[in-house]
Amino acid sequence: MPERPTAANLDPQARADVGDAPPPEIEEFIRFCHHRKAAEWPELYDEMCAVAARGEFNGWGHEQFADHGLTFALSGMPRLAGWVRVTLATHPEVVEMGAGATHGG
């Protein structure tokens, strides 16, 4: 039977960064997605994936997010979940944007 993925057997870099603050651009992305869909983890992850797939944040796709240290791979989930937790805990307020607005870039 295959071994179930756990924090102990995921990418060591992903585990090391679980409690760290994200890069500023990624923190902004997390807040942008949370504003669009006021959900918690893991539902917010779905919104983040959709935004990245459509290039709705600064025109960035998955490659640009990876260049900034964010991947949507299973091995990166612990770090991303930690970044979401830290970002929403330290900046719970969200600036209102008009309906249908997209982030510039």
MODELLER restraints for C-alpha pairs under 7 A, 6 or more apart:
rsr = mdl.restraints
at = mdl.atoms
rsr.add(forms.Gaussian(group=physical.xy_distance, feature=features.Distance(at['CA:7:A'], at['CA:15:A']), mean=6.62, stdev=0.5))
rsr.add(forms.Gaussian(group=physical.xy_distance, feature=features.Distance(at['CA:10:A'], at['CA:75:A']), mean=5.44, stdev=0.5))
rsr.add(forms.Gaussian(group=physical.xy_distance, feature=features.Distance(at['CA:11:A'], at['CA:75:A']), mean=5.63, stdev=0.5))
rsr.add(forms.Gaussian(group=physical.xy_distance, feature=features.Distance(at['CA:14:A'], at['CA:75:A']), mean=6.71, stdev=0.5))
rsr.add(forms.Gaussian(group=physical.xy_distance, feature=features.Distance(at['CA:14:A'], at['CA:76:A']), mean=5.25, stdev=0.5))
rsr.add(forms.Gaussian(group=physical.xy_distance, feature=features.Distance(at['CA:14:A'], at['CA:78:A']), mean=6.30, stdev=0.5))
rsr.add(forms.Gaussian(group=physical.xy_distance, feature=features.Distance(at['CA:14:A'], at['CA:79:A']), mean=5.05, stdev=0.5))
rsr.add(forms.Gaussian(group=physical.xy_distance, feature=features.Distance(at['CA:15:A'], at['CA:78:A']), mean=6.37, stdev=0.5))
rsr.add(forms.Gaussian(group=physical.xy_distance, feature=features.Distance(at['CA:15:A'], at['CA:79:A']), mean=6.27, stdev=0.5))
rsr.add(forms.Gaussian(group=physical.xy_distance, feature=features.Distance(at['CA:17:A'], at['CA:79:A']), mean=5.52, stdev=0.5))
rsr.add(forms.Gaussian(group=physical.xy_distance, feature=features.Distance(at['CA:18:A'], at['CA:78:A']), mean=5.86, stdev=0.5))
rsr.add(forms.Gaussian(group=physical.xy_distance, feature=features.Distance(at['CA:18:A'], at['CA:79:A']), mean=4.16, stdev=0.5))
rsr.add(forms.Gaussian(group=physical.xy_distance, feature=features.Distance(at['CA:18:A'], at['CA:82:A']), mean=4.71, stdev=0.5))
rsr.add(forms.Gaussian(group=physical.xy_distance, feature=features.Distance(at['CA:18:A'], at['CA:83:A']), mean=6.86, stdev=0.5))
rsr.add(forms.Gaussian(group=physical.xy_distance, feature=features.Distance(at['CA:19:A'], at['CA:82:A']), mean=5.54, stdev=0.5))
rsr.add(forms.Gaussian(group=physical.xy_distance, feature=features.Distance(at['CA:20:A'], at['CA:83:A']), mean=6.81, stdev=0.5))
rsr.add(forms.Gaussian(group=physical.xy_distance, feature=features.Distance(at['CA:21:A'], at['CA:83:A']), mean=5.85, stdev=0.5))
rsr.add(forms.Gaussian(group=physical.xy_distance, feature=features.Distance(at['CA:21:A'], at['CA:86:A']), mean=6.25, stdev=0.5))
rsr.add(forms.Gaussian(group=physical.xy_distance, feature=features.Distance(at['CA:22:A'], at['CA:83:A']), mean=5.45, stdev=0.5))
rsr.add(forms.Gaussian(group=physical.xy_distance, feature=features.Distance(at['CA:27:A'], at['CA:87:A']), mean=6.11, stdev=0.5))
rsr.add(forms.Gaussian(group=physical.xy_distance, feature=features.Distance(at['CA:29:A'], at['CA:57:A']), mean=6.86, stdev=0.5))
rsr.add(forms.Gaussian(group=physical.xy_distance, feature=features.Distance(at['CA:30:A'], at['CA:84:A']), mean=6.44, stdev=0.5))
rsr.add(forms.Gaussian(group=physical.xy_distance, feature=features.Distance(at['CA:31:A'], at['CA:94:A']), mean=6.89, stdev=0.5))
rsr.add(forms.Gaussian(group=physical.xy_distance, feature=features.Distance(at['CA:33:A'], at['CA:47:A']), mean=6.33, stdev=0.5))
rsr.add(forms.Gaussian(group=physical.xy_distance, feature=features.Distance(at['CA:33:A'], at['CA:48:A']), mean=5.92, stdev=0.5))
rsr.add(forms.Gaussian(group=physical.xy_distance, feature=features.Distance(at['CA:34:A'], at['CA:44:A']), mean=6.71, stdev=0.5))
rsr.add(forms.Gaussian(group=physical.xy_distance, feature=features.Distance(at['CA:35:A'], at['CA:94:A']), mean=6.12, stdev=0.5))
rsr.add(forms.Gaussian(group=physical.xy_distance, feature=features.Distance(at['CA:37:A'], at['CA:47:A']), mean=6.94, stdev=0.5))
rsr.add(forms.Gaussian(group=physical.xy_distance, feature=features.Distance(at['CA:41:A'], at['CA:81:A']), mean=6.89, stdev=0.5))
rsr.add(forms.Gaussian(group=physical.xy_distance, feature=features.Distance(at['CA:51:A'], at['CA:57:A']), mean=6.68, stdev=0.5))
rsr.add(forms.Gaussian(group=physical.xy_distance, feature=features.Distance(at['CA:52:A'], at['CA:60:A']), mean=6.38, stdev=0.5))
rsr.add(forms.Gaussian(group=physical.xy_distance, feature=features.Distance(at['CA:52:A'], at['CA:61:A']), mean=4.89, stdev=0.5))
rsr.add(forms.Gaussian(group=physical.xy_distance, feature=features.Distance(at['CA:52:A'], at['CA:62:A']), mean=5.90, stdev=0.5))
rsr.add(forms.Gaussian(group=physical.xy_distance, feature=features.Distance(at['CA:53:A'], at['CA:61:A']), mean=5.84, stdev=0.5))
rsr.add(forms.Gaussian(group=physical.xy_distance, feature=features.Distance(at['CA:53:A'], at['CA:62:A']), mean=6.85, stdev=0.5))
rsr.add(forms.Gaussian(group=physical.xy_distance, feature=features.Distance(at['CA:55:A'], at['CA:61:A']), mean=5.04, stdev=0.5))
rsr.add(forms.Gaussian(group=physical.xy_distance, feature=features.Distance(at['CA:56:A'], at['CA:102:A']), mean=6.24, stdev=0.5))
rsr.add(forms.Gaussian(group=physical.xy_distance, feature=features.Distance(at['CA:56:A'], at['CA:103:A']), mean=6.83, stdev=0.5))
rsr.add(forms.Gaussian(group=physical.xy_distance, feature=features.Distance(at['CA:57:A'], at['CA:102:A']), mean=6.92, stdev=0.5))
rsr.add(forms.Gaussian(group=physical.xy_distance, feature=features.Distance(at['CA:57:A'], at['CA:103:A']), mean=5.34, stdev=0.5))
rsr.add(forms.Gaussian(group=physical.xy_distance, feature=features.Distance(at['CA:58:A'], at['CA:103:A']), mean=5.85, stdev=0.5))
rsr.add(forms.Gaussian(group=physical.xy_distance, feature=features.Distance(at['CA:58:A'], at['CA:104:A']), mean=5.48, stdev=0.5))
rsr.add(forms.Gaussian(group=physical.xy_distance, feature=features.Distance(at['CA:58:A'], at['CA:105:A']), mean=4.07, stdev=0.5))
rsr.add(forms.Gaussian(group=physical.xy_distance, feature=features.Distance(at['CA:59:A'], at['CA:105:A']), mean=6.16, stdev=0.5))
rsr.add(forms.Gaussian(group=physical.xy_distance, feature=features.Distance(at['CA:65:A'], at['CA:71:A']), mean=6.58, stdev=0.5))
